[in-house]
Amino acid sequence: MARKKRILPIALTTALCLAGCSVLPGGETESLLRAPRLSGETSAVQKALNSYLDGVATLKYPASGDFLSPFLFGDWDGDGTQEAAVLYTAEAGGANVWMAILEPTDSGGWRVSQTTEGLSGEVETVSYAHLRDAESLQLLVGYDSTQGDRYMVVYLYNSDGTLQTVNKQSYTDMLVADMTGSGDGTEDLVLALPTETENGGINLQLLTYTGGDTFLAAQTLAVGEGYYSGCAGLHAGVGDDGNSYLVVDGWTGSASGLSSTIIIYDAETGFLKTYTPPRVPDMYHATQRYDTDLLSMDVDGNGTIDIPTEVTDGGTIEEELTNQLHFLLWKDYATQEGGNNLFGVYDSEHRFFLQLPESMHGNILLKPNADNSGWIIGSLAEGTLYCELRVVDPTETDLRGDLYTRVATIGSRQLQARIITEYYGLKMEDILAGVTVIS
């Protein structure tokens, strides 16, 4: 590797923002890629494409991801001028998706510069990254095949107007982060590859720019062989030293559970490697949970990636709620002392987490409320009732004389709360700040 920078693997204290399994570059990048300013702009691009095709393009919308439009605008070649990219199919082009790159003209219109055929008839996701330099953006398009396979293609648009496919790889998850610690505004692409061995596991492939017109698969790291059956999610964080780390959530068994692994980039060797936090010799079992919706995330919004685990010593959950409510401990494993802990209760039916004061740990009673629309938090020893949370139809306007406070929207319903007896760390402002809706 050409770039060498010392990494401090335990300094994992701020995180990149992720969506799903991908990181979108923030800040400066957002100013380089944008949605169309006006509907007339997309109309002009579509008109230019139809003119080029001498027909009518059928626009192809990505099925998921951060950009759900067939139109993308960004500085693909780094020349300071924004170009357009369009995903489409055409009668003369067969069943596969095509992508066209369009340049703005001096007259205020658009012209097609390049077109390229995709790998299938469906676009699963589309994203972008600064893989080559801090000025240009490379397009990342994930295709779905009819067999259910997914393929990630990296497109490089050059200043001479040529369009290159610099990488295409079958994958299950991806993220973008500065894993190699370049510090120059460039990023790296990490792919989780399909499991192909009898012993399972997850293969992580790091793609990083090394100069010239090619990208290099710097390393493929096997994680969780004999334990993981596939990748459930990838999440990236950044340490105090500015270097990135990964939290990998893996399916266990026949996708009946989840566990997590932390991956860092060792700049001394130029390779990814597994990081074992202090006093946690077996991360697989220490982070195991059986609710397969409980992916790692920055649950408290402090910039670190937190890994959830169920705990059995939080208190007592009455029988009617034992399948719905669970005590959780989220850990970020960010320090030599074992990381920061965040304790609370998780409602698996309505998919939200409520942070609770650590002083309550072990002395909590969770019981249904009167109309079974929610539950009440009380003291197990003293019998004091502290607060009630309920999930109701959003048309429910009866807050009973402002007794209830609207806390969050969960799907098509509304989470409301009321204080029964104030407790330090569990007042209404704490509930409003401590609820995390888990998407």
PATI-226391 format. One record per residue (C-alpha): x, y, z; residue in three letters. Coordinates in steps of 0.05 Angstrom, whole numbers. Example, Ala and Ser with C-alpha at 12.3 -4.5 7.8 and 13.67 -1.06 7.14 Angstrom:
2
+--------+--------+--------+--------+
|     c1 |     c2 |     c3 | residu |
+--------+--------+--------+--------+
|    246 |    -90 |    156 |    ala |
|    273 |    -21 |    143 |    ser |
+--------+--------+--------+--------+
***
This chain:
439
+--------+--------+--------+--------+
|     c1 |     c2 |     c3 | residu |
+--------+--------+--------+--------+
|      0 |      0 |      0 |    met |
|     26 |     69 |    -18 |    ala |
|     -7 |    103 |     41 |    arg |
|     19 |     88 |    111 |    lys |
|    -10 |    117 |    174 |    lys |
|     -7 |     90 |    244 |    arg |
|    -74 |     66 |    270 |    ile |
|    -97 |     64 |    343 |    leu |
|   -148 |      8 |    341 |    pro |
|   -180 |     23 |    407 |    ile |
|   -197 |     95 |    392 |    ala |
|   -266 |     83 |    364 |    leu |
|   -304 |    143 |    388 |    thr |
|   -338 |    177 |    330 |    thr |
|   -377 |    146 |    272 |    ala |
|   -393 |    157 |    200 |    leu |
|   -467 |    163 |    184 |    cys |
|   -494 |    101 |    150 |    leu |
|   -556 |     85 |    116 |    ala |
|   -572 |     12 |    115 |    gly |
|   -509 |    -22 |     92 |    cys |
|   -477 |     37 |     56 |    ser |
|   -443 |    102 |     77 |    val |
|   -457 |    163 |     35 |    leu |
|   -402 |    215 |     35 |    pro |
|   -424 |    276 |     72 |    gly |
|   -408 |    350 |     76 |    gly |
|   -369 |    369 |     14 |    glu |
|   -395 |    310 |    -26 |    thr |
|   -467 |    330 |    -16 |    glu |
|   -451 |    395 |    -51 |    ser |
|   -424 |    356 |   -110 |    leu |
|   -483 |    310 |   -119 |    leu |
|   -554 |    336 |   -114 |    arg |
|   -625 |    324 |   -135 |    ala |
|   -648 |    363 |   -196 |    pro |
|   -663 |    436 |   -180 |    arg |
|   -727 |    438 |   -221 |    leu |
|   -771 |    387 |   -255 |    ser |
|   -753 |    423 |   -320 |    gly |
|   -681 |    400 |   -312 |    glu |
|   -700 |    326 |   -312 |    thr |
|   -747 |    339 |   -370 |    ser |
|   -690 |    370 |   -410 |    ala |
|   -644 |    311 |   -394 |    val |
|   -698 |    261 |   -413 |    gln |
|   -712 |    299 |   -478 |    lys |
|   -639 |    298 |   -497 |    ala |
|   -635 |    223 |   -482 |    leu |
|   -697 |    208 |   -523 |    asn |
|   -669 |    248 |   -581 |    ser |
|   -604 |    209 |   -577 |    tyr |
|   -641 |    143 |   -577 |    leu |
|   -690 |    165 |   -630 |    asp |
|   -743 |    135 |   -586 |    gly |
|   -771 |    138 |   -516 |    val |
|   -729 |    114 |   -457 |    ala |
|   -764 |     77 |   -401 |    thr |
|   -737 |    104 |   -336 |    leu |
|   -712 |     52 |   -285 |    lys |
|   -720 |     68 |   -212 |    tyr |
|   -674 |     37 |   -160 |    pro |
|   -711 |    -11 |   -114 |    ala |
|   -676 |     14 |    -51 |    ser |
|   -620 |     57 |    -25 |    gly |
|   -609 |    131 |    -15 |    asp |
|   -626 |    153 |    -86 |    phe |
|   -692 |    127 |   -113 |    leu |
|   -693 |    169 |   -176 |    ser |
|   -669 |    147 |   -245 |    pro |
|   -636 |    216 |   -252 |    phe |
|   -570 |    232 |   -217 |    leu |
|   -532 |    298 |   -222 |    phe |
|   -459 |    304 |   -200 |    gly |
|   -389 |    322 |   -220 |    asp |
|   -370 |    254 |   -247 |    trp |
|   -303 |    274 |   -279 |    asp |
|   -281 |    326 |   -229 |    gly |
|   -278 |    384 |   -278 |    asp |
|   -321 |    430 |   -235 |    gly |
|   -383 |    422 |   -279 |    thr |
|   -441 |    377 |   -260 |    gln |
|   -461 |    322 |   -308 |    glu |
|   -523 |    278 |   -308 |    ala |
|   -532 |    203 |   -305 |    ala |
|   -596 |    168 |   -325 |    val |
|   -618 |     95 |   -313 |    leu |
|   -664 |     70 |   -368 |    tyr |
|   -684 |     15 |   -415 |    thr |
|   -699 |     24 |   -489 |    ala |
|   -735 |    -20 |   -539 |    glu |
|   -673 |    -27 |   -583 |    ala |
|   -628 |    -40 |   -523 |    gly |
|   -656 |   -106 |   -499 |    gly |
|   -680 |   -124 |   -429 |    ala |
|   -620 |    -99 |   -390 |    asn |
|   -616 |    -31 |   -356 |    val |
|   -572 |     21 |   -389 |    trp |
|   -538 |     82 |   -360 |    met |
|   -526 |    145 |   -399 |    ala |
|   -478 |    202 |   -380 |    ile |
|   -500 |    271 |   -405 |    leu |
|   -459 |    335 |   -409 |    glu |
|   -489 |    405 |   -406 |    pro |
|   -484 |    445 |   -470 |    thr |
|   -466 |    518 |   -479 |    asp |
|   -538 |    532 |   -500 |    ser |
|   -565 |    507 |   -434 |    gly |
|   -586 |    439 |   -458 |    gly |
|   -557 |    370 |   -451 |    trp |
|   -521 |    321 |   -497 |    arg |
|   -508 |    246 |   -488 |    val |
|   -434 |    233 |   -478 |    ser |
|   -433 |    158 |   -463 |    gln |
|   -479 |    100 |   -453 |    thr |
|   -465 |     32 |   -423 |    thr |
|   -505 |    -31 |   -414 |    glu |
|   -517 |    -57 |   -343 |    gly |
|   -515 |   -128 |   -318 |    leu |
|   -590 |   -142 |   -310 |    ser |
|   -659 |   -113 |   -320 |    gly |
|   -666 |    -87 |   -249 |    glu |
|   -628 |    -36 |   -208 |    val |
|   -624 |    -54 |   -135 |    glu |
|   -588 |      8 |   -110 |    thr |
|   -547 |     67 |   -135 |    val |
|   -496 |    107 |    -97 |    ser |
|   -431 |    145 |   -107 |    tyr |
|   -362 |    156 |    -76 |    ala |
|   -296 |    193 |    -81 |    his |
|   -257 |    131 |    -99 |    leu |
|   -207 |    164 |   -146 |    arg |
|   -197 |    234 |   -117 |    asp |
|   -233 |    287 |    -77 |    ala |
|   -260 |    323 |   -138 |    glu |
|   -294 |    270 |   -180 |    ser |
|   -349 |    222 |   -161 |    leu |
|   -353 |    150 |   -182 |    gln |
|   -421 |    117 |   -192 |    leu |
|   -436 |     53 |   -155 |    leu |
|   -494 |     13 |   -184 |    val |
|   -521 |    -51 |   -154 |    gly |
|   -558 |    -97 |   -202 |    tyr |
|   -607 |   -153 |   -185 |    asp |
|   -607 |   -216 |   -228 |    ser |
|   -667 |   -260 |   -241 |    thr |
|   -631 |   -315 |   -201 |    gln |
|   -629 |   -269 |   -140 |    gly |
|   -555 |   -253 |   -145 |    asp |
|   -531 |   -181 |   -135 |    arg |
|   -474 |   -149 |   -172 |    tyr |
|   -439 |    -83 |   -155 |    met |
|   -410 |    -44 |   -213 |    val |
|   -363 |     16 |   -204 |    val |
|   -365 |     66 |   -262 |    tyr |
|   -309 |    115 |   -274 |    leu |
|   -323 |    175 |   -319 |    tyr |
|   -259 |    208 |   -345 |    asn |
|   -245 |    280 |   -366 |    ser |
|   -237 |    257 |   -438 |    asp |
|   -309 |    233 |   -439 |    gly |
|   -294 |    159 |   -434 |    thr |
|   -334 |    115 |   -386 |    leu |
|   -300 |     55 |   -354 |    gln |
|   -326 |     -3 |   -315 |    thr |
|   -270 |     -9 |   -264 |    val |
|   -299 |    -63 |   -220 |    asn |
|   -358 |   -112 |   -221 |    lys |
|   -367 |   -161 |   -166 |    gln |
|   -422 |   -204 |   -136 |    ser |
|   -438 |   -179 |    -66 |    tyr |
|   -489 |   -180 |    -10 |    thr |
|   -473 |   -114 |     26 |    asp |
|   -429 |    -53 |     15 |    met |
|   -405 |     10 |     48 |    leu |
|   -360 |     69 |     31 |    val |
|   -310 |     96 |     82 |    ala |
|   -238 |    120 |     86 |    asp |
|   -214 |     54 |    113 |    met |
|   -141 |     65 |     94 |    thr |
|   -136 |    132 |    129 |    gly |
|   -114 |    171 |     68 |    ser |
|   -138 |    237 |     95 |    gly |
|   -139 |    266 |     25 |    asp |
|   -214 |    263 |     13 |    gly |
|   -214 |    196 |    -22 |    thr |
|   -253 |    137 |      2 |    glu |
|   -251 |     61 |     -3 |    asp |
|   -305 |     11 |    -21 |    leu |
|   -317 |    -50 |     23 |    val |
|   -359 |   -107 |     -4 |    leu |
|   -387 |   -167 |     33 |    ala |
|   -382 |   -224 |    -16 |    leu |
|   -430 |   -283 |    -21 |    pro |
|   -412 |   -342 |     24 |    thr |
|   -383 |   -398 |    -18 |    glu |
|   -352 |   -446 |     32 |    thr |
|   -384 |   -503 |     70 |    glu |
|   -362 |   -471 |    135 |    asn |
|   -397 |   -406 |    119 |    gly |
|   -367 |   -341 |    143 |    gly |
|   -364 |   -272 |    111 |    ile |
|   -312 |   -250 |     61 |    asn |
|   -298 |   -175 |     63 |    leu |
|   -264 |   -145 |      2 |    gln |
|   -229 |    -78 |      7 |    leu |
|   -224 |    -38 |    -57 |    leu |
|   -178 |     22 |    -55 |    thr |
|   -148 |     68 |   -108 |    tyr |
|    -74 |     59 |   -119 |    thr |
|    -62 |    106 |   -178 |    gly |
|    -71 |    102 |   -253 |    gly |
|   -137 |     79 |   -283 |    asp |
|   -148 |     17 |   -241 |    thr |
|   -172 |     -1 |   -172 |    phe |
|   -141 |    -55 |   -130 |    leu |
|   -175 |   -107 |    -87 |    ala |
|   -126 |    -96 |    -31 |    ala |
|   -149 |   -153 |     12 |    gln |
|   -204 |   -204 |     23 |    thr |
|   -212 |   -220 |     97 |    leu |
|   -251 |   -281 |    121 |    ala |
|   -294 |   -266 |    182 |    val |
|   -333 |   -315 |    225 |    gly |
|   -318 |   -379 |    187 |    glu |
|   -356 |   -435 |    219 |    gly |
|   -402 |   -386 |    255 |    tyr |
|   -432 |   -335 |    207 |    tyr |
|   -479 |   -357 |    152 |    ser |
|   -481 |   -289 |    117 |    gly |
|   -476 |   -214 |    125 |    cys |
|   -534 |   -177 |    157 |    ala |
|   -503 |   -108 |    158 |    gly |
|   -440 |    -66 |    153 |    leu |
|   -430 |     -3 |    194 |    his |
|   -370 |     45 |    195 |    ala |
|   -342 |     88 |    250 |    gly |
|   -281 |    133 |    258 |    val |
|   -233 |    135 |    316 |    gly |
|   -202 |    195 |    350 |    asp |
|   -143 |    187 |    303 |    asp |
|   -189 |    194 |    243 |    gly |
|   -182 |    122 |    221 |    asn |
|   -243 |     80 |    205 |    ser |
|   -267 |     15 |    233 |    tyr |
|   -324 |    -32 |    214 |    leu |
|   -377 |    -66 |    255 |    val |
|   -400 |   -128 |    218 |    val |
|   -467 |   -158 |    237 |    asp |
|   -470 |   -231 |    214 |    gly |
|   -526 |   -282 |    211 |    trp |
|   -515 |   -341 |    256 |    thr |
|   -542 |   -411 |    242 |    gly |
|   -597 |   -410 |    191 |    ser |
|   -606 |   -335 |    198 |    ala |
|   -639 |   -346 |    265 |    ser |
|   -594 |   -299 |    304 |    gly |
|   -542 |   -244 |    298 |    leu |
|   -472 |   -231 |    325 |    ser |
|   -421 |   -176 |    311 |    ser |
|   -347 |   -169 |    295 |    thr |
|   -304 |   -106 |    294 |    ile |
|   -255 |    -98 |    236 |    ile |
|   -198 |    -47 |    232 |    ile |
|   -147 |    -29 |    179 |    tyr |
|    -75 |    -40 |    202 |    asp |
|    -34 |     12 |    165 |    ala |
|     31 |    -22 |    187 |    glu |
|     14 |    -83 |    146 |    thr |
|    -35 |    -54 |     96 |    gly |
|    -88 |   -105 |    114 |    phe |
|   -156 |   -109 |    147 |    leu |
|   -157 |   -149 |    211 |    lys |
|   -205 |   -169 |    266 |    thr |
|   -203 |   -127 |    329 |    tyr |
|   -216 |   -160 |    396 |    thr |
|   -237 |   -110 |    450 |    pro |
|   -204 |   -115 |    519 |    pro |
|   -234 |   -169 |    564 |    arg |
|   -280 |   -194 |    508 |    val |
|   -244 |   -256 |    481 |    pro |
|   -306 |   -283 |    446 |    asp |
|   -343 |   -227 |    410 |    met |
|   -387 |   -276 |    372 |    tyr |
|   -421 |   -302 |    436 |    his |
|   -416 |   -236 |    474 |    ala |
|   -457 |   -200 |    421 |    thr |
|   -506 |   -255 |    403 |    gln |
|   -579 |   -237 |    400 |    arg |
|   -639 |   -274 |    372 |    tyr |
|   -680 |   -215 |    347 |    asp |
|   -655 |   -211 |    276 |    thr |
|   -679 |   -138 |    269 |    asp |
|   -629 |   -115 |    322 |    leu |
|   -573 |    -89 |    277 |    leu |
|   -517 |    -47 |    305 |    ser |
|   -527 |     28 |    301 |    met |
|   -510 |     94 |    333 |    asp |
|   -568 |     88 |    381 |    val |
|   -551 |    148 |    425 |    asp |
|   -529 |    195 |    369 |    gly |
|   -460 |    207 |    399 |    asn |
|   -422 |    185 |    336 |    gly |
|   -404 |    114 |    356 |    thr |
|   -431 |     48 |    330 |    ile |
|   -466 |     11 |    386 |    asp |
|   -476 |    -64 |    387 |    ile |
|   -539 |    -90 |    423 |    pro |
|   -544 |   -150 |    468 |    thr |
|   -602 |   -176 |    509 |    glu |
|   -593 |   -177 |    585 |    val |
|   -633 |   -217 |    635 |    thr |
|   -618 |   -177 |    698 |    asp |
|   -656 |   -114 |    681 |    gly |
|   -716 |   -131 |    723 |    gly |
|   -783 |   -165 |    714 |    thr |
|   -828 |   -165 |    652 |    ile |
|   -899 |   -189 |    665 |    glu |
|   -919 |   -250 |    625 |    glu |
|   -964 |   -214 |    576 |    glu |
|   -904 |   -173 |    551 |    leu |
|   -847 |   -224 |    553 |    thr |
|   -849 |   -234 |    477 |    asn |
|   -853 |   -160 |    463 |    gln |
|   -806 |   -126 |    512 |    leu |
|   -732 |   -140 |    524 |    his |
|   -678 |   -108 |    566 |    phe |
|   -619 |    -87 |    523 |    leu |
|   -548 |    -64 |    535 |    leu |
|   -517 |    -27 |    476 |    trp |
|   -440 |    -25 |    477 |    lys |
|   -393 |     12 |    431 |    asp |
|   -329 |    -24 |    455 |    tyr |
|   -292 |     42 |    444 |    ala |
|   -245 |     43 |    503 |    thr |
|   -194 |     -2 |    537 |    gln |
|   -243 |     -6 |    595 |    glu |
|   -292 |    -42 |    550 |    gly |
|   -331 |     15 |    518 |    gly |
|   -392 |     55 |    537 |    asn |
|   -457 |     20 |    558 |    asn |
|   -527 |     43 |    545 |    leu |
|   -583 |      7 |    583 |    phe |
|   -657 |      7 |    567 |    gly |
|   -718 |    -30 |    543 |    val |
|   -733 |    -51 |    471 |    tyr |
|   -804 |    -58 |    444 |    asp |
|   -797 |   -110 |    389 |    ser |
|   -869 |   -104 |    366 |    glu |
|   -866 |    -29 |    353 |    his |
|   -791 |    -27 |    340 |    arg |
|   -766 |     26 |    386 |    phe |
|   -715 |     30 |    443 |    phe |
|   -721 |     73 |    506 |    leu |
|   -658 |     90 |    544 |    gln |
|   -666 |     83 |    619 |    leu |
|   -622 |    107 |    677 |    pro |
|   -570 |     56 |    697 |    glu |
|   -593 |     66 |    769 |    ser |
|   -657 |     29 |    750 |    met |
|   -619 |    -32 |    726 |    his |
|   -644 |    -93 |    763 |    gly |
|   -703 |    -59 |    796 |    asn |
|   -752 |    -49 |    738 |    ile |
|   -822 |    -75 |    731 |    leu |
|   -854 |    -73 |    661 |    leu |
|   -930 |    -84 |    660 |    lys |
|   -986 |    -73 |    609 |    pro |
|  -1025 |     -8 |    613 |    asn |
|  -1100 |     -8 |    626 |    ala |
|  -1124 |    -13 |    553 |    asp |
|  -1065 |    -56 |    528 |    asn |
|  -1043 |      0 |    481 |    ser |
|   -974 |      2 |    514 |    gly |
|   -937 |    -10 |    578 |    trp |
|   -917 |     21 |    644 |    ile |
|   -848 |     26 |    677 |    ile |
|   -847 |     18 |    752 |    gly |
|   -802 |      0 |    810 |    ser |
|   -798 |    -74 |    825 |    leu |
|   -780 |    -65 |    898 |    ala |
|   -823 |     -5 |    918 |    glu |
|   -881 |    -13 |    869 |    gly |
|   -876 |     60 |    847 |    thr |
|   -901 |     73 |    776 |    leu |
|   -858 |    121 |    737 |    tyr |
|   -884 |    129 |    666 |    cys |
|   -930 |    100 |    613 |    glu |
|   -917 |     92 |    539 |    leu |
|   -972 |     77 |    489 |    arg |
|   -976 |     68 |    414 |    val |
|  -1041 |     95 |    383 |    val |
|  -1072 |    114 |    317 |    asp |
|  -1046 |    183 |    295 |    pro |
|  -1118 |    208 |    292 |    thr |
|  -1120 |    199 |    367 |    glu |
|  -1122 |    271 |    389 |    thr |
|  -1145 |    259 |    460 |    asp |
|  -1083 |    272 |    501 |    leu |
|  -1128 |    274 |    563 |    arg |
|  -1116 |    346 |    580 |    gly |
|  -1044 |    344 |    556 |    asp |
|  -1031 |    285 |    602 |    leu |
|   -996 |    250 |    544 |    tyr |
|   -940 |    278 |    502 |    thr |
|   -927 |    258 |    430 |    arg |
|   -858 |    226 |    427 |    val |
|   -848 |    195 |    358 |    ala |
|   -881 |    169 |    295 |    thr |
|   -874 |     94 |    286 |    ile |
|   -898 |     72 |    218 |    gly |
|   -971 |     94 |    213 |    ser |
|   -979 |    101 |    288 |    arg |
|   -958 |    149 |    342 |    gln |
|   -917 |    137 |    405 |    leu |
|   -941 |    177 |    465 |    gln |
|   -917 |    180 |    537 |    ala |
|   -939 |    207 |    604 |    arg |
|   -902 |    215 |    670 |    ile |
|   -935 |    183 |    731 |    ile |
|   -880 |    195 |    783 |    thr |
|   -817 |    234 |    765 |    glu |
|   -751 |    197 |    771 |    tyr |
|   -682 |    227 |    760 |    tyr |
|   -662 |    211 |    688 |    gly |
|   -733 |    190 |    668 |    leu |
|   -770 |    255 |    662 |    lys |
|   -808 |    274 |    599 |    met |
|   -748 |    309 |    568 |    glu |
|   -708 |    245 |    580 |    asp |
|   -761 |    203 |    544 |    ile |
|   -763 |    251 |    485 |    leu |
|   -687 |    248 |    479 |    ala |
|   -680 |    174 |    496 |    gly |
|   -728 |    142 |    447 |    val |
|   -696 |    112 |    384 |    thr |
|   -741 |     85 |    329 |    val |
|   -706 |     26 |    298 |    ile |
|   -720 |     24 |    223 |    ser |
+--------+--------+--------+--------+
***
